[in-house]
Amino acid sequence: MAKTSIKVFEFLEEVSKNLSDLATTELKFLTDLKMKEEGDTSFGMEDLSYYIRIAEELQFNLDLTEVRQYFPVDLVLSGIFKILNDLFGLKFKEVKDVESWHETVVLYAVVDSSSNELLGYVYLDIFSRPGKFAHTCVLSLQNGSSSQGMRQIPVTLLISQCPKKLDEYPSLMRFSDVVGLLHEFSHVVHHICNRSTFSRFSGLHVEGDFVEIPSHLLENWCYENVSLKMMSGLNKDNTKSISTEMCKLLKRKRDFFLGLKLKQEILICLFDQIIHSSESIDIVELVKDLHPKVMLGIPLLEGINPASMFPRSAIGYDATCYTQIWSEVFAADIFATKFQDDLLNLHAGLQFRNKVLAPGGTLDSFNILSDYLGRKPSIRSFFEIKARNCLPFPNVK
Ligand SMILES: [Zn+2]
């Protein structure tokens, strides 16, 4: 989607610049906090993670164990099915008596809710068990394709690690896993709604910096009152869904210290993009040069080489580390433009299904998004959404 490194640099620098005011406010909070705790006005990178954690503990009266009580697996699943039906016109129907690789695996047929046309199948292998592949992901078992009026039906598999109900222990999900599950369901929907003729462009065969945009988009439904209530219900009394206050706190927590956290990511993305688009580079000098520019001059400890501690999450994403931030930013644009004021807008959802998901890898994804939005994708909405949620930033009491 970005096509050139220059475009990636421009994007990262613009996002970093737009985050500077927020990150400066956050840094002031942390510096004041350190002053209060240690009587010390200096603040270095070695203080950052520690004081962000302390600040979160001070600011959020949110017990994640209590939050978990609102997310029994079966309720979360039925809520997700309802959202996907209301939003994209997709019905998930369980197929009984199917042979699979484990008794807990369930097969669903996905049909268009107005025409009843069979669109695809998804196997849900969502419960953890010993020896199972330990990641949460979506895999293609068969891509869709068409030939001479016949259609090969796509078949996909969602793997996740939900706890299985055990005697008196209910199967409850952590909130982060609820977000992760909805994220993966978005890949399922993308896979099944892809209508390209050739298998080569079907399934999730789309540009690497485009494939996560639909899933980042759908994550937003985990932070809105209406949709989060659809996926939640107290374990002991299903009629009690999560409170509006708790939902607000979860959303606020998502973006707490967003400025500094994203700037750290941007630093990694710039580093990654530079080392993979240059012939020879001194990585120690590169970090020394980039760090003060991106991280507001927060000093690094003397004698360390952060380039030798590249985060695990970035391994295997050579020159594509930027895709996470890229996807979040453009997903925010779609959310703000099409769904923010009407979360279950079937018209906008069907347009998204037909214009954005259906072409798969057959069209340029920048053009796909421009066509859907009626203009070029923009980074503006992302900052407007985050400013609403992050500001005013609290003072140290
Ligand atoms: Zn994903």
Boltz pocket constraint, residues with backbone or C-beta under 6 A from the ligand:
constraints:
  - pocket:
      binder: B
      contacts: [[A, 183], [A, 184], [A, 187], [A, 211], [A, 212], [A, 215]]
      max_distance: 6.0
